[in-house]
Amino acid sequence: MNHDALAETIRIEGTRILATLIRTVGNVQLAEDAVQEAAVAALGAWPVTGVPPEPRAWLTVTARRKAIDIIRREQSRGAKERDGADLIELSKREIDTEDVVQDDLLRLIFTCCHPSLSPPTRVALALRTLCGLSPAQIAGVLLTTEAATTKRLVRARQKIAAARIPYRVPTEDELPERLPAVCAVIHSLYTAGHAPAEGDAAYDVDLCGEAIRLAELLHSLLPGQPTPTAVLALLLLTEARRPARLDDAGDVVTLDLQDRSLWNQELITRGVTLLNDSLERSARQADAYQLQAAIAAEHARVPSYPATDWREIVRLYDLLVEVSPSPAADLARVVAIAETGEVGTALELLDAIPPSSRRHAVRAELLARTKRYAEAVNELDQALALAPPNHPERSHRERRRAHFRRLAQRQPLEH
Amino acid sequence: MPQYLALTYTADVDWWAPEQAEELAEYRRFGAEFAEQVKASAVLHPTSTATVVRVEGARGGPVVTTDGPYAETKEALTGYYLIEAADLEEAVRIAAEIPAAWGGAVEVRPVILAR
């Protein structure tokens, strides 16, 4: 095993070990330090001794020993006495059963995503404890500094300890109010990973991959819950299109121009199966994840852009803006309405949406459909001015602007 | 058992005014219902009766007082409950029953207990 593969194994195993260790020692910081020390020990020893036959057992036992060392060091400095029970628990040699680990992983997920923590803190904690990323890597995701991220993590652990955020799995009837925060963390990780153009190398971690791993984990831990199933479906259906999203130059390829043979059919099939399963299990009105997954599935189902059933897509967006209103959903709905042929209606609806770079870009396309090219150029000027210089759609929009400008020049002047 | 201080922030009212009687009764009902968990509580006179005290320099220095509350805010600190709860989730469940939680807000802070 090379160094990277080794580090990856240790990182993934680390989460499982951490989840149980937090419960045993009752302290996030202490457990994290112990797992970190065990990881360092493994990275030092394994390249020399070879990977042990049972790496999981090796890491578990080592992390427990490190935890005992830390507790002894704390006690020699006069920290409060612990009852002997957790030291005995830490001294055992057998590794925990899968049931115990799964339960602990759920505890860890729900603690990281506790409603009494702020949303960015939930994201930071999830990346630290569930994904094993470093504060420097997390800072890149949260668009902040390593120092600020470290401070945020320290404060979060202090709050968990001082305010006693319980380390437990919510009961069945609490799940509906606790799951949205967890799902929002996973979805926002995927969105953050998906937004920057690859090649830009905005992040040095594969956030989309991490988000899918967490979605798989949550779904496997709570297979009967429709929302985590829908989140996994949505992520897989979006991921399926990723290979077609950028051209060789790294520019964004819009849906109408994507080479659909590049779409990952395996992911699409699995996503659709999960979505149907999720819909069958929910008695209530479809939630935002189910609707977004259904929209993605509708696009994935048809062989080409012109074959898209836009009336069905508009129907799904109508439901989406009702259960989860957002400017992004409003814009996507307007685009779908325009695709059904109602360009005039779409242009009128656009006026009610708050101005943004994307709104100007959408308006430009709609104006061009009605041959108002000069106005379209003007809208794209504004879209480009409002977007950051490294915006992934910048060169696409510049090309469209040049195209509309040429078309505008060919038009006779109106008096 | 862990303790939490639940600070009530509401409109800055005079609880003794006759028009507050009904609302005050709601607070009393909360206090009676959670008598077991509430270890101490107080309702405060309006912020217009507050005095902020500072000592200039070090201890023993000149005492400077200013009229009014420490911080002028739209919602004022109007009372507190010292609550006993197993963990934050239980503390939040109890705090959500304090009448200040609707129309105002309740800040829940863990109390440092002697080791």
Interface residues (C-beta under 8 A of the other chain):
Chain A: K80 S116 A162 A163 R164 I165 P166
Chain B: P2 Y4 A86 D87 L88 E89 A91 V92 V108 R109 P110 I112 R115
